Amino acid sequence: MQDYLRFMISQLNAYEEAVPLLQELLEKTGQQHITDLCSGAGGGIAGIRQALSARMHTSIHVTLTDLYPNLEAYAYLSNSSNGTIHYIAAPVDVTAAHPELKGVRTIFSSFHHFPPKVARQILQNTADQGAAIGVFEGANKSWAELLLLWLVFPFVILAVTPFIRPFKFSRLFFTYIIPLIPLGILWDGTVSLLRIYPPKALQRLLKKVQAPNYTWRAGRAGAQPGKHIIYLIGYPSKQSDRKAPQ
């Protein structure tokens, strides 16, 4: 399932609208490194890194992390990135991320997994450590998207599965013989769309985060189908006693 999501997010360039927001975070904090939390299979991160590097005329590096690291996917991305994508093989808990994690933190397609109390804990942990963060969900949270998921995506899954890399016979078996992967993707996609925090809900979360020296912004971006995102970005708004990780 994670491999499929990585493939589709990458092929559709679903997080294209996140690139200018990430550039803002990197420039505001003087960073050239992103630590991606809850990376899953690293969907879209290679294209995002390339786009940022081109826009900023410098080589942006990415470190992938997860509580349950998908080491096969991370190795695949790392080996094809000419040394610009790295990963931490040990589990990384997003609710208590280590202060030595480098650069801007990102969470793609995962923030909806956390109930409000835990979501606030993630944001508070980031603010306490003086780090910048970008939270991105690749959806507009609409009923039309839910309808598209159920009517179109089953056929897309069947069509693209043979082209997903690294190739696995087990992926073919659990797609075409016993369709656990398509059913799992439809269930996960449905629940995810229903649980995504819209911008107003993100703003309510921020009211309980103690971060007086932070700039926060939540909203929607993207006008083209498949390019809608909901985002939350935050970064230190002025110098504080706690030095941000470099």
Backbone hydrogen bonds, N-H to C=O, Kabsch-Sander energy under -0.5 kcal/mol:
donor,donor_aa,acceptor,acceptor_aa,energy
5,L,1,M,-2.4
6,R,2,Q,-2.6
7,F,3,D,-2.4
8,M,4,Y,-2.7
9,I,5,L,-2.7
10,S,6,R,-2.1
11,Q,7,F,-2.7
12,L,8,M,-2.5
13,N,9,I,-0.6
14,A,9,I,-1.8
16,E,13,N,-1.7
18,A,15,Y,-1.4
19,V,15,Y,-0.6
19,V,16,E,-1.1
21,L,17,E,-0.5
22,L,18,A,-2.5
23,Q,19,V,-2.5
24,E,20,P,-2.0
25,L,21,L,-1.9
26,L,22,L,-2.6
27,E,23,Q,-2.6
28,K,24,E,-2.7
29,T,25,L,-1.5
30,G,26,L,-0.8
31,Q,26,L,-2.1
34,I,61,H,-2.5
35,T,104,V,-2.9
36,D,34,I,-0.6
36,D,63,T,-2.8
37,L,35,T,-0.6
37,L,106,T,-3.2
39,S,65,T,-3.0
42,G,39,S,-3.1
43,G,39,S,-0.5
44,G,6,R,-0.5
45,I,42,G,-1.4
48,I,44,G,-2.1
49,R,45,I,-2.6
50,Q,46,A,-2.1
51,A,47,G,-2.5
52,L,48,I,-2.6
53,S,49,R,-2.4
54,A,50,Q,-2.1
55,R,51,A,-2.3
56,M,52,L,-2.5
57,H,53,S,-0.9
58,T,53,S,-1.3
60,I,58,T,-0.8
61,H,32,Q,-2.2
62,V,84,T,-2.5
63,T,34,I,-2.6
64,L,86,H,-2.5
65,T,36,D,-1.6
70,N,40,G,-0.6
71,L,69,P,-1.4
74,Y,70,N,-2.4
75,A,71,L,-2.6
76,Y,72,E,-1.9
77,L,73,A,-2.3
78,S,74,Y,-2.9
79,N,75,A,-2.7
80,S,76,Y,-1.1
81,S,78,S,-1.5
83,G,78,S,-0.9
84,T,81,S,-0.9
86,H,62,V,-3.5
86,H,84,T,-0.5
88,I,64,L,-2.4
89,A,87,Y,-0.6
92,V,66,D,-1.6
94,V,92,V,-0.7
96,A,93,D,-1.5
97,A,94,V,-0.7
101,L,98,H,-1.9
104,V,33,H,-2.2
105,R,132,A,-2.8
106,T,35,T,-1.9
107,I,134,G,-2.2
108,F,37,L,-0.6
109,S,136,F,-2.6
113,H,110,S,-2.0
114,F,111,F,-1.6
118,V,115,P,-0.5
119,A,115,P,-2.8
120,R,116,P,-2.6
121,Q,117,K,-1.6
122,I,118,V,-2.1
123,L,119,A,-1.9
124,Q,120,R,-2.9
125,N,121,Q,-2.6
126,T,122,I,-1.9
127,A,123,L,-2.4
128,D,124,Q,-2.9
129,Q,125,N,-1.1
130,G,127,A,-1.5
131,A,126,T,-2.1
133,I,234,G,-2.6
134,G,105,R,-2.2
135,V,232,L,-3.4
136,F,107,I,-2.9
137,E,230,I,-2.6
139,A,137,E,-1.9
146,L,142,S,-1.3
147,L,143,W,-2.3
148,L,144,A,-2.4
149,L,145,E,-2.3
150,W,146,L,-1.7
151,L,147,L,-2.2
152,V,148,L,-2.3
153,F,148,L,-1.3
155,F,152,V,-0.9
156,V,152,V,-1.6
157,I,153,F,-2.9
158,L,154,P,-1.7
159,A,155,F,-1.7
160,V,156,V,-2.4
161,T,157,I,-1.6
163,F,160,V,-2.1
164,I,161,T,-1.5
172,L,168,K,-1.1
173,F,169,F,-2.4
174,F,170,S,-2.5
175,T,172,L,-1.1
176,Y,172,L,-2.9
177,I,172,L,-0.7
177,I,173,F,-1.4
178,I,173,F,-2.5
180,L,178,I,-2.9
181,I,174,F,-2.5
183,L,179,P,-1.7
184,G,180,L,-2.6
185,I,181,I,-2.6
186,L,182,P,-2.3
187,W,183,L,-2.3
188,D,184,G,-2.8
189,G,185,I,-2.9
190,T,186,L,-2.1
191,V,187,W,-2.5
192,S,188,D,-2.5
193,L,189,G,-2.3
194,L,190,T,-1.9
195,R,191,V,-1.6
196,I,192,S,-1.5
201,A,198,P,-0.6
202,L,198,P,-2.1
203,Q,199,P,-2.2
204,R,200,K,-1.7
205,L,201,A,-1.9
206,L,202,L,-1.9
207,K,203,Q,-1.0
208,K,205,L,-1.5
209,V,206,L,-1.6
210,Q,208,K,-0.6
211,A,209,V,-1.3
214,Y,211,A,-1.4
215,T,235,Y,-2.9
216,W,214,Y,-0.5
217,R,233,I,-2.2
219,G,231,Y,-2.0
221,A,229,I,-2.1
227,K,224,Q,-2.2
229,I,221,A,-2.5
230,I,137,E,-2.3
231,Y,219,G,-2.7
232,L,135,V,-2.1
233,I,217,R,-2.7
234,G,133,I,-2.3
235,Y,215,T,-1.8
237,S,213,N,-3.4
238,K,213,N,-0.8
243,K,241,D,-0.6
